[in-house]
Amino acid sequence: MPTGLHGDTGAVMGAAINADVTATFVGRKAGLYLGAGPDNGGRLRYSALGLPASCSAGVQPVMRLVTPSLLGTGCRGARDSRTRATSAMCW
């Protein structure tokens, strides 16, 4: 998470870094897709770090990432103002 962004809501807490790239590991943080997250997070890079699926067995996600390719053309979701509509978080 860029410094100053709330990991759950994407709200700016005082002041926030405007990152070019943000790396997140194991789980995607909702705050990267909500509030100011899309504008401050920059390009997102995610890695599960090679953890087996059994590590998250039985864990119910709070949100799901929905990409335009899942919904068809014309989908508008969370916006990275430096590029284009990229995704939406649904709960």
Phi and psi in radians as a Rosetta constraint file:
Dihedral C 1 N 2 CA 2 C 2 CIRCULARHARMONIC -1.067 0.35
Dihedral N 2 CA 2 C 2 N 3 CIRCULARHARMONIC 2.448 0.35
Dihedral C 2 N 3 CA 3 C 3 CIRCULARHARMONIC -0.952 0.35
Dihedral N 3 CA 3 C 3 N 4 CIRCULARHARMONIC 2.292 0.35
Dihedral C 3 N 4 CA 4 C 4 CIRCULARHARMONIC 1.697 0.35
Dihedral N 4 CA 4 C 4 N 5 CIRCULARHARMONIC -0.117 0.35
Dihedral C 4 N 5 CA 5 C 5 CIRCULARHARMONIC -1.761 0.35
Dihedral N 5 CA 5 C 5 N 6 CIRCULARHARMONIC 2.392 0.35
Dihedral C 5 N 6 CA 6 C 6 CIRCULARHARMONIC -1.292 0.35
Dihedral N 6 CA 6 C 6 N 7 CIRCULARHARMONIC 2.242 0.35
Dihedral C 6 N 7 CA 7 C 7 CIRCULARHARMONIC -1.138 0.35
Dihedral N 7 CA 7 C 7 N 8 CIRCULARHARMONIC -0.425 0.35
Dihedral C 7 N 8 CA 8 C 8 CIRCULARHARMONIC -1.669 0.35
Dihedral N 8 CA 8 C 8 N 9 CIRCULARHARMONIC -0.598 0.35
Dihedral C 8 N 9 CA 9 C 9 CIRCULARHARMONIC -1.950 0.35
Dihedral N 9 CA 9 C 9 N 10 CIRCULARHARMONIC -0.321 0.35
Dihedral C 9 N 10 CA 10 C 10 CIRCULARHARMONIC 1.344 0.35
Dihedral N 10 CA 10 C 10 N 11 CIRCULARHARMONIC 0.107 0.35
Dihedral C 10 N 11 CA 11 C 11 CIRCULARHARMONIC -1.230 0.35
Dihedral N 11 CA 11 C 11 N 12 CIRCULARHARMONIC 2.470 0.35
Dihedral C 11 N 12 CA 12 C 12 CIRCULARHARMONIC -1.350 0.35
Dihedral N 12 CA 12 C 12 N 13 CIRCULARHARMONIC 2.229 0.35
Dihedral C 12 N 13 CA 13 C 13 CIRCULARHARMONIC -1.824 0.35
Dihedral N 13 CA 13 C 13 N 14 CIRCULARHARMONIC 1.476 0.35
Dihedral C 13 N 14 CA 14 C 14 CIRCULARHARMONIC 1.556 0.35
Dihedral N 14 CA 14 C 14 N 15 CIRCULARHARMONIC -1.431 0.35
Dihedral C 14 N 15 CA 15 C 15 CIRCULARHARMONIC -2.458 0.35
Dihedral N 15 CA 15 C 15 N 16 CIRCULARHARMONIC 2.640 0.35
Dihedral C 15 N 16 CA 16 C 16 CIRCULARHARMONIC -2.359 0.35
Dihedral N 16 CA 16 C 16 N 17 CIRCULARHARMONIC 2.597 0.35
Dihedral C 16 N 17 CA 17 C 17 CIRCULARHARMONIC -1.201 0.35
Dihedral N 17 CA 17 C 17 N 18 CIRCULARHARMONIC 2.464 0.35
Dihedral C 17 N 18 CA 18 C 18 CIRCULARHARMONIC -1.798 0.35
Dihedral N 18 CA 18 C 18 N 19 CIRCULARHARMONIC 1.632 0.35
Dihedral C 18 N 19 CA 19 C 19 CIRCULARHARMONIC -1.395 0.35
Dihedral N 19 CA 19 C 19 N 20 CIRCULARHARMONIC 2.640 0.35
Dihedral C 19 N 20 CA 20 C 20 CIRCULARHARMONIC -1.459 0.35
Dihedral N 20 CA 20 C 20 N 21 CIRCULARHARMONIC -0.684 0.35
Dihedral C 20 N 21 CA 21 C 21 CIRCULARHARMONIC -2.457 0.35
Dihedral N 21 CA 21 C 21 N 22 CIRCULARHARMONIC 2.416 0.35
Dihedral C 21 N 22 CA 22 C 22 CIRCULARHARMONIC -2.186 0.35
Dihedral N 22 CA 22 C 22 N 23 CIRCULARHARMONIC 2.237 0.35
Dihedral C 22 N 23 CA 23 C 23 CIRCULARHARMONIC -1.777 0.35
Dihedral N 23 CA 23 C 23 N 24 CIRCULARHARMONIC 2.392 0.35
Dihedral C 23 N 24 CA 24 C 24 CIRCULARHARMONIC -2.329 0.35
Dihedral N 24 CA 24 C 24 N 25 CIRCULARHARMONIC 2.518 0.35
Dihedral C 24 N 25 CA 25 C 25 CIRCULARHARMONIC -2.177 0.35
Dihedral N 25 CA 25 C 25 N 26 CIRCULARHARMONIC 2.556 0.35
Dihedral C 25 N 26 CA 26 C 26 CIRCULARHARMONIC 1.226 0.35
Dihedral N 26 CA 26 C 26 N 27 CIRCULARHARMONIC -0.964 0.35
Dihedral C 26 N 27 CA 27 C 27 CIRCULARHARMONIC -2.325 0.35
Dihedral N 27 CA 27 C 27 N 28 CIRCULARHARMONIC 2.525 0.35
Dihedral C 27 N 28 CA 28 C 28 CIRCULARHARMONIC -1.361 0.35
Dihedral N 28 CA 28 C 28 N 29 CIRCULARHARMONIC 2.356 0.35
Dihedral C 28 N 29 CA 29 C 29 CIRCULARHARMONIC -1.553 0.35
Dihedral N 29 CA 29 C 29 N 30 CIRCULARHARMONIC 2.223 0.35
Dihedral C 29 N 30 CA 30 C 30 CIRCULARHARMONIC -0.987 0.35
Dihedral N 30 CA 30 C 30 N 31 CIRCULARHARMONIC -0.628 0.35
Dihedral C 30 N 31 CA 31 C 31 CIRCULARHARMONIC -1.101 0.35
Dihedral N 31 CA 31 C 31 N 32 CIRCULARHARMONIC -0.272 0.35
Dihedral C 31 N 32 CA 32 C 32 CIRCULARHARMONIC -1.352 0.35
Dihedral N 32 CA 32 C 32 N 33 CIRCULARHARMONIC -0.279 0.35
Dihedral C 32 N 33 CA 33 C 33 CIRCULARHARMONIC -1.987 0.35
Dihedral N 33 CA 33 C 33 N 34 CIRCULARHARMONIC -0.181 0.35
Dihedral C 33 N 34 CA 34 C 34 CIRCULARHARMONIC -2.002 0.35
Dihedral N 34 CA 34 C 34 N 35 CIRCULARHARMONIC 2.842 0.35
Dihedral C 34 N 35 CA 35 C 35 CIRCULARHARMONIC 0.958 0.35
Dihedral N 35 CA 35 C 35 N 36 CIRCULARHARMONIC -2.281 0.35
Dihedral C 35 N 36 CA 36 C 36 CIRCULARHARMONIC -1.455 0.35
Dihedral N 36 CA 36 C 36 N 37 CIRCULARHARMONIC -0.043 0.35
Dihedral C 36 N 37 CA 37 C 37 CIRCULARHARMONIC -0.919 0.35
Dihedral N 37 CA 37 C 37 N 38 CIRCULARHARMONIC -0.867 0.35
Dihedral C 37 N 38 CA 38 C 38 CIRCULARHARMONIC -1.073 0.35
Dihedral N 38 CA 38 C 38 N 39 CIRCULARHARMONIC -0.589 0.35
Dihedral C 38 N 39 CA 39 C 39 CIRCULARHARMONIC -1.393 0.35
Dihedral N 39 CA 39 C 39 N 40 CIRCULARHARMONIC -0.586 0.35
Dihedral C 39 N 40 CA 40 C 40 CIRCULARHARMONIC -1.653 0.35
Dihedral N 40 CA 40 C 40 N 41 CIRCULARHARMONIC -0.338 0.35
Dihedral C 40 N 41 CA 41 C 41 CIRCULARHARMONIC -1.394 0.35
Dihedral N 41 CA 41 C 41 N 42 CIRCULARHARMONIC -0.375 0.35
Dihedral C 41 N 42 CA 42 C 42 CIRCULARHARMONIC 1.181 0.35
Dihedral N 42 CA 42 C 42 N 43 CIRCULARHARMONIC -2.685 0.35
Dihedral C 42 N 43 CA 43 C 43 CIRCULARHARMONIC -1.235 0.35
Dihedral N 43 CA 43 C 43 N 44 CIRCULARHARMONIC 2.328 0.35
Dihedral C 43 N 44 CA 44 C 44 CIRCULARHARMONIC -1.714 0.35
Dihedral N 44 CA 44 C 44 N 45 CIRCULARHARMONIC 2.369 0.35
Dihedral C 44 N 45 CA 45 C 45 CIRCULARHARMONIC -2.165 0.35
Dihedral N 45 CA 45 C 45 N 46 CIRCULARHARMONIC 2.232 0.35
Dihedral C 45 N 46 CA 46 C 46 CIRCULARHARMONIC -2.145 0.35
Dihedral N 46 CA 46 C 46 N 47 CIRCULARHARMONIC 2.485 0.35
Dihedral C 46 N 47 CA 47 C 47 CIRCULARHARMONIC -2.472 0.35
Dihedral N 47 CA 47 C 47 N 48 CIRCULARHARMONIC 2.350 0.35
Dihedral C 47 N 48 CA 48 C 48 CIRCULARHARMONIC -1.471 0.35
Dihedral N 48 CA 48 C 48 N 49 CIRCULARHARMONIC -0.005 0.35
Dihedral C 48 N 49 CA 49 C 49 CIRCULARHARMONIC 1.035 0.35
Dihedral N 49 CA 49 C 49 N 50 CIRCULARHARMONIC 0.405 0.35
Dihedral C 49 N 50 CA 50 C 50 CIRCULARHARMONIC 1.303 0.35
Dihedral N 50 CA 50 C 50 N 51 CIRCULARHARMONIC 0.212 0.35
Dihedral C 50 N 51 CA 51 C 51 CIRCULARHARMONIC -1.181 0.35
Dihedral N 51 CA 51 C 51 N 52 CIRCULARHARMONIC 2.393 0.35
Dihedral C 51 N 52 CA 52 C 52 CIRCULARHARMONIC -1.207 0.35
Dihedral N 52 CA 52 C 52 N 53 CIRCULARHARMONIC 2.693 0.35
Dihedral C 52 N 53 CA 53 C 53 CIRCULARHARMONIC -1.013 0.35
Dihedral N 53 CA 53 C 53 N 54 CIRCULARHARMONIC -0.454 0.35
Dihedral C 53 N 54 CA 54 C 54 CIRCULARHARMONIC -1.089 0.35
Dihedral N 54 CA 54 C 54 N 55 CIRCULARHARMONIC -0.383 0.35
Dihedral C 54 N 55 CA 55 C 55 CIRCULARHARMONIC -1.152 0.35
Dihedral N 55 CA 55 C 55 N 56 CIRCULARHARMONIC -0.481 0.35
Dihedral C 55 N 56 CA 56 C 56 CIRCULARHARMONIC -1.927 0.35
Dihedral N 56 CA 56 C 56 N 57 CIRCULARHARMONIC 0.199 0.35
Dihedral C 56 N 57 CA 57 C 57 CIRCULARHARMONIC -1.018 0.35
Dihedral N 57 CA 57 C 57 N 58 CIRCULARHARMONIC 2.265 0.35
Dihedral C 57 N 58 CA 58 C 58 CIRCULARHARMONIC 1.487 0.35
Dihedral N 58 CA 58 C 58 N 59 CIRCULARHARMONIC -0.103 0.35
Dihedral C 58 N 59 CA 59 C 59 CIRCULARHARMONIC -1.539 0.35
Dihedral N 59 CA 59 C 59 N 60 CIRCULARHARMONIC 2.131 0.35
Dihedral C 59 N 60 CA 60 C 60 CIRCULARHARMONIC -1.587 0.35
Dihedral N 60 CA 60 C 60 N 61 CIRCULARHARMONIC 2.195 0.35
Dihedral C 60 N 61 CA 61 C 61 CIRCULARHARMONIC -1.174 0.35
Dihedral N 61 CA 61 C 61 N 62 CIRCULARHARMONIC 2.571 0.35
Dihedral C 61 N 62 CA 62 C 62 CIRCULARHARMONIC -1.366 0.35
Dihedral N 62 CA 62 C 62 N 63 CIRCULARHARMONIC -0.598 0.35
Dihedral C 62 N 63 CA 63 C 63 CIRCULARHARMONIC -2.427 0.35
Dihedral N 63 CA 63 C 63 N 64 CIRCULARHARMONIC 2.866 0.35
Dihedral C 63 N 64 CA 64 C 64 CIRCULARHARMONIC -2.226 0.35
Dihedral N 64 CA 64 C 64 N 65 CIRCULARHARMONIC 2.461 0.35
Dihedral C 64 N 65 CA 65 C 65 CIRCULARHARMONIC -1.472 0.35
Dihedral N 65 CA 65 C 65 N 66 CIRCULARHARMONIC 2.155 0.35
Dihedral C 65 N 66 CA 66 C 66 CIRCULARHARMONIC -2.016 0.35
Dihedral N 66 CA 66 C 66 N 67 CIRCULARHARMONIC 2.107 0.35
Dihedral C 66 N 67 CA 67 C 67 CIRCULARHARMONIC -1.714 0.35
Dihedral N 67 CA 67 C 67 N 68 CIRCULARHARMONIC 2.755 0.35
Dihedral C 67 N 68 CA 68 C 68 CIRCULARHARMONIC -0.968 0.35
Dihedral N 68 CA 68 C 68 N 69 CIRCULARHARMONIC -0.581 0.35
Dihedral C 68 N 69 CA 69 C 69 CIRCULARHARMONIC -1.126 0.35
Dihedral N 69 CA 69 C 69 N 70 CIRCULARHARMONIC -0.456 0.35
Dihedral C 69 N 70 CA 70 C 70 CIRCULARHARMONIC -1.340 0.35
Dihedral N 70 CA 70 C 70 N 71 CIRCULARHARMONIC -0.475 0.35
Dihedral C 70 N 71 CA 71 C 71 CIRCULARHARMONIC -1.815 0.35
Dihedral N 71 CA 71 C 71 N 72 CIRCULARHARMONIC -0.186 0.35
Dihedral C 71 N 72 CA 72 C 72 CIRCULARHARMONIC 1.721 0.35
Dihedral N 72 CA 72 C 72 N 73 CIRCULARHARMONIC 3.071 0.35
Dihedral C 72 N 73 CA 73 C 73 CIRCULARHARMONIC -1.230 0.35
Dihedral N 73 CA 73 C 73 N 74 CIRCULARHARMONIC 2.698 0.35
Dihedral C 73 N 74 CA 74 C 74 CIRCULARHARMONIC 1.495 0.35
Dihedral N 74 CA 74 C 74 N 75 CIRCULARHARMONIC -0.022 0.35
Dihedral C 74 N 75 CA 75 C 75 CIRCULARHARMONIC -1.194 0.35
Dihedral N 75 CA 75 C 75 N 76 CIRCULARHARMONIC 2.323 0.35
Dihedral C 75 N 76 CA 76 C 76 CIRCULARHARMONIC -2.089 0.35
Dihedral N 76 CA 76 C 76 N 77 CIRCULARHARMONIC 2.207 0.35
Dihedral C 76 N 77 CA 77 C 77 CIRCULARHARMONIC -2.288 0.35
Dihedral N 77 CA 77 C 77 N 78 CIRCULARHARMONIC -2.489 0.35
Dihedral C 77 N 78 CA 78 C 78 CIRCULARHARMONIC -1.008 0.35
Dihedral N 78 CA 78 C 78 N 79 CIRCULARHARMONIC 2.574 0.35
Dihedral C 78 N 79 CA 79 C 79 CIRCULARHARMONIC -2.127 0.35
Dihedral N 79 CA 79 C 79 N 80 CIRCULARHARMONIC 2.295 0.35
Dihedral C 79 N 80 CA 80 C 80 CIRCULARHARMONIC -1.709 0.35
Dihedral N 80 CA 80 C 80 N 81 CIRCULARHARMONIC 1.869 0.35
Dihedral C 80 N 81 CA 81 C 81 CIRCULARHARMONIC -1.068 0.35
Dihedral N 81 CA 81 C 81 N 82 CIRCULARHARMONIC -0.304 0.35
Dihedral C 81 N 82 CA 82 C 82 CIRCULARHARMONIC -1.555 0.35
Dihedral N 82 CA 82 C 82 N 83 CIRCULARHARMONIC -0.143 0.35
Dihedral C 82 N 83 CA 83 C 83 CIRCULARHARMONIC -2.301 0.35
Dihedral N 83 CA 83 C 83 N 84 CIRCULARHARMONIC -1.643 0.35
Dihedral C 83 N 84 CA 84 C 84 CIRCULARHARMONIC -2.756 0.35
Dihedral N 84 CA 84 C 84 N 85 CIRCULARHARMONIC 3.090 0.35
Dihedral C 84 N 85 CA 85 C 85 CIRCULARHARMONIC -1.054 0.35
Dihedral N 85 CA 85 C 85 N 86 CIRCULARHARMONIC 2.297 0.35
Dihedral C 85 N 86 CA 86 C 86 CIRCULARHARMONIC -2.086 0.35
Dihedral N 86 CA 86 C 86 N 87 CIRCULARHARMONIC -0.754 0.35
Dihedral C 86 N 87 CA 87 C 87 CIRCULARHARMONIC -2.926 0.35
Dihedral N 87 CA 87 C 87 N 88 CIRCULARHARMONIC 3.011 0.35
Dihedral C 87 N 88 CA 88 C 88 CIRCULARHARMONIC -2.453 0.35
Dihedral N 88 CA 88 C 88 N 89 CIRCULARHARMONIC 2.570 0.35
Dihedral C 88 N 89 CA 89 C 89 CIRCULARHARMONIC -1.776 0.35
Dihedral N 89 CA 89 C 89 N 90 CIRCULARHARMONIC 2.264 0.35
Dihedral C 89 N 90 CA 90 C 90 CIRCULARHARMONIC -2.051 0.35
Dihedral N 90 CA 90 C 90 N 91 CIRCULARHARMONIC 2.397 0.35
